[in-house]
Amino acid sequence: EPQKLSYAKACENILYHLPPDVSAWGKLYHRSLFEGLSYPAGRLFEDTYLIADLLHAAGSVVMEYRPQYHYRFLENSISKSVTADHLWDFMDAVDHLTASVLAQNPGLTKACANRRVHAALSTKRLTVKGGARPSLRRANRAIRAGAASVLLNAKADNRNKFGILAS
C-alpha cells in the first residue's frame, strides 16, 4: 500500500534514518524537480546533499515498497572508492541537508542535531579506522555541539548516544 509523506515528515524520517532514505537510486523523480538544482560536482554523498532540496521542490513523497527497477552493484563504482578525504564530503552533505531542512522547518532542530552527530561520529570512526588522521576538530566540535540535544532526545539513535559517551 503506497504511503504519502509530507515534506516535513519525510525530512524528519530521513534525519532519524527512517524511510525514505537519502539514496538517489531508490527513488523515481519527475525531471522538473531538478530545475535549479544539481548534484555537487566532484563530491561524494551527493544524494545526502540534495535530498532535502528535492523533497522541498516535490512538497511530498509517496513511498511504495514494490520493486520498480533493478539496481546493479559495480565493484568500481564511486561508492566503493570512498577514502578518508571523501568522508569530509559526508559532513558537508549533512551540513547542507540539515541547513536546508531547518530553513523550512525550524521545529526539526533536535532531529538535525541527531543527523549531524551521526555524521560526525561516522566520519571520526572511519577516518581513524582508515589510518588517516587529518584534523578531527570539526567532527569533535559537531559531536560536542549536538551532544546534549541528542542525549536528551528520546527519538535519537542509541548508537549516537553511545558514540557521544564513548567520545
Short mmCIF file of the C-alpha atoms (twelve columns), coordinates in Angstrom:
data_MODEL
# 
_entry.id   MODEL 
# 
loop_
_atom_site.group_PDB 
_atom_site.id 
_atom_site.type_symbol 
_atom_site.label_atom_id 
_atom_site.label_alt_id 
_atom_site.label_comp_id 
_atom_site.label_asym_id 
_atom_site.label_seq_id 
_atom_site.Cartn_x 
_atom_site.Cartn_y 
_atom_site.Cartn_z 
_atom_site.pdbx_PDB_model_num 
ATOM 1   C CA . GLU A 1   0.000  0.000  0.000   1 
ATOM 2   C CA . PRO A 2   1.574  3.343  -1.018  1 
ATOM 3   C CA . GLN A 3   2.184  5.789  1.803   1 
ATOM 4   C CA . LYS A 4   2.264  9.570  1.267   1 
ATOM 5   C CA . LEU A 5   4.527  11.674 3.489   1 
ATOM 6   C CA . SER A 6   4.591  15.444 3.719   1 
ATOM 7   C CA . TYR A 7   7.867  17.249 3.125   1 
ATOM 8   C CA . ALA A 8   8.307  17.816 6.882   1 
ATOM 9   C CA . LYS A 9   7.591  14.188 7.827   1 
ATOM 10  C CA . ALA A 10  9.845  12.813 5.077   1 
ATOM 11  C CA . CYS A 11  12.671 15.082 6.266   1 
ATOM 12  C CA . GLU A 12  12.142 14.106 9.901   1 
ATOM 13  C CA . ASN A 13  12.262 10.432 8.945   1 
ATOM 14  C CA . ILE A 14  15.467 10.914 6.961   1 
ATOM 15  C CA . LEU A 15  17.086 12.727 9.875   1 
ATOM 16  C CA . TYR A 16  16.295 9.743  12.120  1 
ATOM 17  C CA . HIS A 17  17.346 7.155  9.498   1 
ATOM 18  C CA . LEU A 18  13.797 6.025  8.755   1 
ATOM 19  C CA . PRO A 19  12.257 5.570  5.287   1 
ATOM 20  C CA . PRO A 20  12.638 7.207  2.916   1 
ATOM 21  C CA . ASP A 21  16.416 7.174  2.968   1 
ATOM 22  C CA . VAL A 22  18.676 9.621  1.134   1 
ATOM 23  C CA . SER A 23  19.762 7.336  -1.690  1 
ATOM 24  C CA . ALA A 24  19.027 8.574  -5.196  1 
ATOM 25  C CA . TRP A 25  18.883 5.035  -6.597  1 
ATOM 26  C CA . GLY A 26  15.803 4.129  -4.559  1 
ATOM 27  C CA . LYS A 27  13.609 6.883  -5.958  1 
ATOM 28  C CA . LEU A 28  11.859 7.935  -9.126  1 
ATOM 29  C CA . TYR A 29  11.880 11.699 -9.673  1 
ATOM 30  C CA . HIS A 30  9.984  13.895 -12.067 1 
ATOM 31  C CA . ARG A 31  12.505 15.761 -14.207 1 
ATOM 32  C CA . SER A 32  11.031 19.164 -13.250 1 
ATOM 33  C CA . LEU A 33  12.235 18.722 -9.642  1 
ATOM 34  C CA . PHE A 34  15.808 19.285 -10.819 1 
ATOM 35  C CA . GLU A 35  15.117 22.728 -12.310 1 
ATOM 36  C CA . GLY A 36  17.574 24.974 -10.493 1 
ATOM 37  C CA . LEU A 37  19.027 22.026 -8.560  1 
ATOM 38  C CA . SER A 38  22.006 19.831 -9.299  1 
ATOM 39  C CA . TYR A 39  24.237 17.386 -7.527  1 
ATOM 40  C CA . PRO A 40  27.500 18.981 -6.367  1 
ATOM 41  C CA . ALA A 41  30.219 18.258 -8.907  1 
ATOM 42  C CA . GLY A 42  33.200 16.198 -7.790  1 
ATOM 43  C CA . ARG A 43  31.761 15.374 -4.385  1 
ATOM 44  C CA . LEU A 44  30.648 12.106 -2.869  1 
ATOM 45  C CA . PHE A 45  27.454 11.722 -0.808  1 
ATOM 46  C CA . GLU A 46  25.699 13.904 -3.349  1 
ATOM 47  C CA . ASP A 47  22.389 12.173 -2.652  1 
ATOM 48  C CA . THR A 48  22.574 13.217 1.011   1 
ATOM 49  C CA . TYR A 49  23.447 16.743 -0.099  1 
ATOM 50  C CA . LEU A 50  20.433 17.196 -2.392  1 
ATOM 51  C CA . ILE A 51  17.611 15.149 -0.837  1 
ATOM 52  C CA . ALA A 52  16.049 17.923 1.295   1 
ATOM 53  C CA . ASP A 53  16.065 20.331 -1.658  1 
ATOM 54  C CA . LEU A 54  14.381 17.737 -3.868  1 
ATOM 55  C CA . LEU A 55  11.790 16.926 -1.214  1 
ATOM 56  C CA . HIS A 56  11.058 20.613 -0.762  1 
ATOM 57  C CA . ALA A 57  10.596 21.028 -4.522  1 
ATOM 58  C CA . ALA A 58  8.272  18.000 -4.557  1 
ATOM 59  C CA . GLY A 59  6.290  19.021 -1.467  1 
ATOM 60  C CA . SER A 60  5.654  15.398 -0.538  1 
ATOM 61  C CA . VAL A 61  6.790  11.892 -1.314  1 
ATOM 62  C CA . VAL A 62  4.938  8.664  -1.984  1 
ATOM 63  C CA . MET A 63  6.625  5.515  -0.745  1 
ATOM 64  C CA . GLU A 64  5.877  2.140  -2.204  1 
ATOM 65  C CA . TYR A 65  7.830  -0.981 -1.422  1 
ATOM 66  C CA . ARG A 66  7.171  -2.769 -4.693  1 
ATOM 67  C CA . PRO A 67  10.274 -3.254 -6.884  1 
ATOM 68  C CA . GLN A 68  10.237 -0.803 -9.791  1 
ATOM 69  C CA . TYR A 69  13.650 -1.399 -11.367 1 
ATOM 70  C CA . HIS A 70  16.843 -3.446 -10.998 1 
ATOM 71  C CA . TYR A 71  19.884 -1.943 -9.276  1 
ATOM 72  C CA . ARG A 72  23.351 -3.243 -10.178 1 
ATOM 73  C CA . PHE A 73  26.273 -3.096 -7.776  1 
ATOM 74  C CA . LEU A 74  29.545 -2.407 -9.577  1 
ATOM 75  C CA . GLU A 75  32.897 -3.116 -7.965  1 
ATOM 76  C CA . ASN A 76  34.461 0.059  -9.393  1 
ATOM 77  C CA . SER A 77  31.540 2.349  -8.574  1 
ATOM 78  C CA . ILE A 78  32.085 5.727  -6.946  1 
ATOM 79  C CA . SER A 79  30.539 4.497  -3.685  1 
ATOM 80  C CA . LYS A 80  33.226 1.809  -3.436  1 
ATOM 81  C CA . SER A 81  36.021 4.368  -3.822  1 
ATOM 82  C CA . VAL A 82  35.473 6.365  -0.618  1 
ATOM 83  C CA . THR A 83  38.694 7.431  1.065   1 
ATOM 84  C CA . ALA A 84  39.286 9.289  4.324   1 
ATOM 85  C CA . ASP A 85  39.424 12.533 2.349   1 
ATOM 86  C CA . HIS A 86  35.931 11.897 0.989   1 
ATOM 87  C CA . LEU A 87  34.476 11.483 4.456   1 
ATOM 88  C CA . TRP A 88  34.564 15.243 4.867   1 
ATOM 89  C CA . ASP A 89  32.239 15.362 1.829   1 
ATOM 90  C CA . PHE A 90  29.803 13.416 4.020   1 
ATOM 91  C CA . MET A 91  29.902 16.049 6.750   1 
ATOM 92  C CA . ASP A 92  29.486 18.814 4.146   1 
ATOM 93  C CA . ALA A 93  26.487 16.986 2.674   1 
ATOM 94  C CA . VAL A 94  24.867 16.533 6.090   1 
ATOM 95  C CA . ASP A 95  25.532 20.185 6.930   1 
ATOM 96  C CA . HIS A 96  23.730 21.198 3.721   1 
ATOM 97  C CA . LEU A 97  20.894 18.707 4.354   1 
ATOM 98  C CA . THR A 98  20.271 19.972 7.874   1 
ATOM 99  C CA . ALA A 99  20.582 23.651 6.909   1 
ATOM 100 C CA . SER A 100 18.026 23.106 4.131   1 
ATOM 101 C CA . VAL A 101 15.645 21.330 6.495   1 
ATOM 102 C CA . LEU A 102 15.981 23.975 9.215   1 
ATOM 103 C CA . ALA A 103 15.342 26.777 6.725   1 
ATOM 104 C CA . GLN A 104 11.896 25.278 6.081   1 
ATOM 105 C CA . ASN A 105 11.224 23.514 9.409   1 
ATOM 106 C CA . PRO A 106 12.870 25.139 12.444  1 
ATOM 107 C CA . GLY A 107 10.998 22.662 14.651  1 
ATOM 108 C CA . LEU A 108 13.305 19.867 13.477  1 
ATOM 109 C CA . THR A 109 16.316 21.195 15.410  1 
ATOM 110 C CA . LYS A 110 16.689 18.048 17.542  1 
ATOM 111 C CA . ALA A 111 16.370 15.774 14.504  1 
ATOM 112 C CA . CYS A 112 19.023 17.810 12.692  1 
ATOM 113 C CA . ALA A 113 21.344 17.570 15.709  1 
ATOM 114 C CA . ASN A 114 20.869 13.796 15.657  1 
ATOM 115 C CA . ARG A 115 21.868 13.587 11.994  1 
ATOM 116 C CA . ARG A 116 24.869 15.917 12.430  1 
ATOM 117 C CA . VAL A 117 26.158 13.941 15.407  1 
ATOM 118 C CA . HIS A 118 25.730 10.703 13.446  1 
ATOM 119 C CA . ALA A 119 27.740 12.162 10.541  1 
ATOM 120 C CA . ALA A 120 30.465 13.439 12.854  1 
ATOM 121 C CA . LEU A 121 30.744 10.120 14.710  1 
ATOM 122 C CA . SER A 122 30.826 8.172  11.434  1 
ATOM 123 C CA . THR A 123 33.445 10.479 9.961   1 
ATOM 124 C CA . LYS A 124 35.580 10.295 13.075  1 
ATOM 125 C CA . ARG A 125 35.334 6.497  13.311  1 
ATOM 126 C CA . LEU A 126 36.083 5.842  9.642   1 
ATOM 127 C CA . THR A 127 38.898 8.384  9.491   1 
ATOM 128 C CA . VAL A 128 40.664 6.859  12.481  1 
ATOM 129 C CA . LYS A 129 39.934 3.288  11.304  1 
ATOM 130 C CA . GLY A 130 41.369 4.046  7.862   1 
ATOM 131 C CA . GLY A 131 44.676 5.096  9.371   1 
ATOM 132 C CA . ALA A 132 44.416 8.639  8.028   1 
ATOM 133 C CA . ARG A 133 44.359 11.171 10.804  1 
ATOM 134 C CA . PRO A 134 43.559 14.582 9.399   1 
ATOM 135 C CA . SER A 135 42.299 17.140 11.836  1 
ATOM 136 C CA . LEU A 136 39.288 15.713 13.623  1 
ATOM 137 C CA . ARG A 137 38.466 19.030 15.275  1 
ATOM 138 C CA . ARG A 138 35.473 19.603 13.003  1 
ATOM 139 C CA . ALA A 139 33.969 16.210 13.873  1 
ATOM 140 C CA . ASN A 140 34.654 16.676 17.593  1 
ATOM 141 C CA . ARG A 141 33.081 20.172 17.521  1 
ATOM 142 C CA . ALA A 142 29.959 18.777 15.836  1 
ATOM 143 C CA . ILE A 143 29.718 15.970 18.396  1 
ATOM 144 C CA . ARG A 144 30.057 18.394 21.316  1 
ATOM 145 C CA . ALA A 145 27.605 20.876 19.765  1 
ATOM 146 C CA . GLY A 146 24.884 18.262 19.426  1 
ATOM 147 C CA . ALA A 147 25.646 16.088 22.437  1 
ATOM 148 C CA . ALA A 148 23.111 17.492 24.909  1 
ATOM 149 C CA . SER A 149 20.332 17.622 22.329  1 
ATOM 150 C CA . VAL A 150 20.931 14.036 21.222  1 
ATOM 151 C CA . LEU A 151 21.368 12.609 24.714  1 
ATOM 152 C CA . LEU A 152 18.065 14.160 25.840  1 
ATOM 153 C CA . ASN A 153 16.160 13.212 22.662  1 
ATOM 154 C CA . ALA A 154 14.029 10.075 23.029  1 
ATOM 155 C CA . LYS A 155 13.920 9.687  19.227  1 
ATOM 156 C CA . ALA A 156 17.704 9.856  18.811  1 
ATOM 157 C CA . ASP A 157 19.594 6.725  17.846  1 
ATOM 158 C CA . ASN A 158 21.108 4.803  20.758  1 
ATOM 159 C CA . ARG A 159 24.259 4.305  18.667  1 
ATOM 160 C CA . ASN A 160 24.641 8.098  18.538  1 
ATOM 161 C CA . LYS A 161 24.162 8.343  22.302  1 
ATOM 162 C CA . PHE A 162 26.720 5.629  22.904  1 
ATOM 163 C CA . GLY A 163 29.115 7.290  20.446  1 
ATOM 164 C CA . ILE A 164 28.828 10.596 22.263  1 
ATOM 165 C CA . LEU A 165 29.530 8.944  25.610  1 
ATOM 166 C CA . ALA A 166 32.461 6.993  24.139  1 
ATOM 167 C CA . SER A 167 33.950 10.155 22.638  1 
# 
